[in-house]
Amino acid sequence: MVDRLLGMNRTWSSLLLLAAFWSVAAAPGAHTVRVLTYNIHHGEGMDGAFDLPRLARIIESTGADLVALQEVDEGTQRASGVHELTELARLTRFHPAFGKAMDFQGGAYGVGVLSRWPVRHVEIHPLPGPPDREPRTSLTVAVRINRNGPLLQFTSTHLDSGRDLGNRIAQVHELNRVLVRDGGGLAILAGDMNSGLQTEAMQILDGEWKNVSPDDPPPAIPTGRPGRVDHVLVRPFTGWTVVESKVVDAPIASDHRPVLVVLQWTGAARVANSRH
């Protein structure tokens, strides 16, 4: 009898622990967001092939909810007139938004967003730069996480790649000006910053954003380009938990490898300008 009672107690204890686990996992206000940033090199892989289905398979394999794309061609000659963002959206069954940086080869060139959730609002902000440099822009969309969660501001951007650091410095200041808003709203900034983690440009962003990108990999591990320049940043500083952060092993489809960050928003904080 005693053994039987002990066994019943152990069973109830296990059930109570399981119930407690699920109550935490399903707690109101906890929302998971899988973010991918990917410079797709206008659709051309390291093997010289324009292969949008290959890019779509990589995006789908990550399970991403929100994708920030850079170097996107829409209807250009080098893309054989294909609207790349439109085609990637069709292949992944995601909602697209395109931010044109410039007219190019009979079409347009810029950045894009793919979203698992409907896009509610779109804003395009040209970034400052000298007239002899490739124009740069930011594309911001508003989405509701998991359809019934909080509203989120999601931005894709691509900063200047030249040796003049002043161009990138001016561009990150502009990003902070247009994206950092009062009220503590949720925001994610992702893209090809053409800047390493410890550079001045990233330090300026770090004053307003929390960088949740993976650490730079060892030099012996190639990531498409020397040093990793693709980043994901979030606001506010508190309330976000990083579940996973990694460089995706996809070395052929582009001259960059995508960066995946899995985040959970717990709703624990609404103060956007504090790290604590």
N, C-alpha and C positions, 0 to 999 in steps of 0.2 A: 504493500500500500504506500509506504513511504517513497519507494522508488517511483511509483506511478505518479504521486503528487509532485515529486521533484521534476519528473519528465514534463508534466503539465505546466509547471512554473517556467521551465526552460522554453517551452513552446510559446507561452504567452509573452515571455520576455523578448523572444525573437520577433514575434508579430508586432509588439509595441515598437521595437527598434526599427522594423521595416516601415511601419506607419509613420514614425517620426521622420525617417529619411524622405519618404515621398511627400510629406507635408512641407519639408524644406525645399525639395526639388521643385514643387509646384507652387511655391509661395507667390502670392500676388506681388507684382512689380518686378519679378525676375524674368528677364528677357534675354535670350541668346541671339547674337548677331555675328555671322561669319562674313568677314570683310576680306576682299581680294583686291590688290592693286597690281596692274599688269601693263607694262609697256609692250605693245604687240608689234612694234617695228613695221607699221603700215601693212601688216599681214604677211610679211616676208620672213621666213625662217632662216636659220643659219645654213641650211642646205640650199638656199635660193628659191625654195618653193613657196608660192602663195597658197596657203592651206588654211582656210577659215574653219572647216570642220575639225581640223586638228586642234586649233585654238579653242573651239567650243568644247571639245572633249576634255581638254585640260581644265577649263573653267568649271565644267560640270563635275569633274572628278573631285574638286575641292569642296563641293557642297556649299559654295558661297551663296550668301543672300544678297550682298551688295558688291558690285565690281566697279572699280575705277580703272578706266582704260586710257592709255596715252598713245600718241602717234597713230591716230585712226584716220583712214582715208574714206571719204564719201564721194564716190563717182569720179575718181581721178583716172588719168590715163594709165598710171603705173599699176592701178588696181583693176585695170580692164573695165572701168566704169562701174564696178561693183560698189554698192553702198555697204561698207563693211560692218558698221554698227547695226544697220537694219538686218543684215544677214546673220550676224552673231545673235541678235535678239530672236530671230526666227529659229535658229538652231537650238538655242538654250531655253526658249519660251519665256524669256525675261522681258521686262518693260524697259525700253531704251530712252536715253536722252543724249543729244549731241551738242557739244560746245565748239563752235567753229573758231579756230584761231586765225585762219587765213584762207583765201581762195588759192587753189593749187591745181594745176594741170587739168583745167576744165571742171573741177569739182571743188571739194573742200577738205581741209585737214585740221585736226584738232584733238580734243579729248572727248571721252564718252563715259556714260554710266549705264550699267545694266542692273536692274533691280528685280528681285523676286516679288516685291510688293509694288502696288500701283504708285506711280509718280504723281504727287499732288501739286507740285510747283517747281518751276525751273528758273534759275537765274544764271546768267553768263556775265562774267566780269573780266574784261581785258586787263592784262597785267602790264606794268610799265616796262619799257625797253627802248633802246635806241633804234632809229629807223633802218639801220643796216643789219639788225639781228632778226632772226625768225620771231614773229609775234607769238606771245604766250597768253594763255587765258586760264580761268578757273570756271568750272561748271558745278553748280550747286543745285541739288534737288531736295525736296522734302518728301519723306516717306513715313508711314506709320509702321513701327516694328511689329511684325507678326499680325498685322492688320488691326488688332485691337489693343496694341501697346502704345507707348508714348511716341510723339512725333520726333523725328530725327532729321537733322540737317546733314546731308552727305555731299562731300565735295571731291571732285577729281581735278588734278592740276598737273602741269608739267613745266618746270622752271627752266630758265636759260642754261645752256650747256657750255657757254664760252668761258674763256680764261678770266674775263673781267668779273671779279666777284661782286662788284658793285651792282651789276644787273640783278643777280639773285637776291642781294640784300634788299634792294628796292622792291622786288617782287614779294618777298616774305612779309615785309612791312605792309604792303598793300593787302595781302591775304589776311593779315591780322585786322586791318582796318575794316574790311568788308565782311569778314566772317565772325569775328568775336563780338557777340551781342550780349546785351544785358538780359537778366532774367534767368540765367542758368540753364538754358535749353540744351538738349543733347546735340552734340555735333561730332562728326568724324571727318577728318581731312586726310586724303590718301593720294599718292601719286609719285611720279618720278621727280624728285627734288634736285637731281644732279648734285647732291651734297651728301657727304658722309655724316655719321652721327655726331662727330665732335667739331664740325665746321661752324663758322660764325652764323651762317644762314639758319642752321638747325637750332643753334642756341637761342636765336631770336624767336623762333617758333616755340621752343621749349618754355619760354616765359609765359605763354598763353595756353599751351597745349601739353598734354602728356603723351610722350612718344611710346607707343606700345609695340614697335617693330622689334624683330629679333636682333640680337647683337650681331655685329659684323662677323661673318664666318672666317676661319683661318685662311690665310692667303692660298694654301694648298688646295682649297675647295673652290672651284670656279663657280661663279654665279651669273655668268653671262657677260658682265663687265667687271673690270678690276675694281674691287670695293663695291659695297652695296649702296645704292643711291635711292632706292624705292622705300617709302615710309608710310606708316599709318599712325595718325595722331588722333587723340580724343579730347573732348571737353564734356563735362567738368573734370577736374583732376580726381575727384572722389566719386564713388558710385559705380565705377567700372571695374570689373575683374577680368584679367587676362587668363583665359582658359588654355590657349595655345597660340604660339607665334613662331612662324617658320618660313624659310625660303623653300618654295615648292621645287621638286626635282624635275624640271622640264627644260633641258638645255638646248633643244633644237628648234622649237617652234618660233622663237624670237631671239633677239640679242640680249634680252633681259629674262630673268626668271621671275615668275610671279611671287608675291609675298602674301601669305595668308595669316590673318589674325582672327582668332575666335574670342569674342568678348561676351561678357554677361553684364547686363545693366540690372542693378538691384533696386534702384530708386532710393538708395540710402542717403543721397546728398543732392542738393540743388544749387549749391554755391559754385559758380563757374570760375571765380578768380582766386581760389584757395587750393593749395596743395594738401592741406591737412583736414 
